[in-house]
Amino acid sequence: MSTDFHESKQFEADDQKVALVDVDETICTYPTARKYDLAEPVQEAINKVNKLYDEGWYIIYWTARGGSEKSKKAGRCYWDFTHKQLTDWGCKFHELSTGSKGNYIKPPNDLIIDDKSKRIEEL
């Protein structure tokens, strides 16, 4: 079986810059217990992501909320709650994926903003 490979772009796959943005400890923090309803937005971080949106980036908030086996077994889905939270905080975005709902396939991207890769403070 022969495979014909094409030249792959390093950036701007499909001519669109895409940023995957984590939620917890990236655009919000927790004053005490790490409970999603207690999350406090970090406006400076949200402004940075909104600036990317305004510059034409495709913004996907990509969080593992509700993705643990324990949460799945309990039937917890935080998509609706998280969507409302992001909207209430003034976040500009195109898509939301949580650990239990949304696009599970990692899309092509140019930048990942997450507490485990590039910190929001580095933007």
Phi, psi and omega in degrees: 000127181255138178244127175267121181262145175255164177284128182261135177285142176282325181230160177054054174303138183057028177059031179221123174285134182235133175240127173265124186238123175287164181256296188288131184064016174239304176246003175210159178228175181235125181288329181223253181291145179275075176244131188304327180287349178261000182299138178246127182293147173254098188300323179300319179291317178299318179300322179296317179291318178300326177296318176300315178303312181296333178277001175103003177290148173271116187258124175240114171281123189231104185233152179271007180310126180081007185266351180290155179301321178299315179295318180298315180297327179277356179075024180280127174228121184256013184299306182300314180299314183293320178301313178296319180300312180298317179296315179298328180280354180085020180286135175261129181199164179257324183218157172227131171232130176250184179291349183231357180204141178122196182276111183278342182279129179293116181282159173303142182209161179253342184204134174245123178253112188201155179289355180247006177226262178263121181288147181302330180294341181277353180274000000 
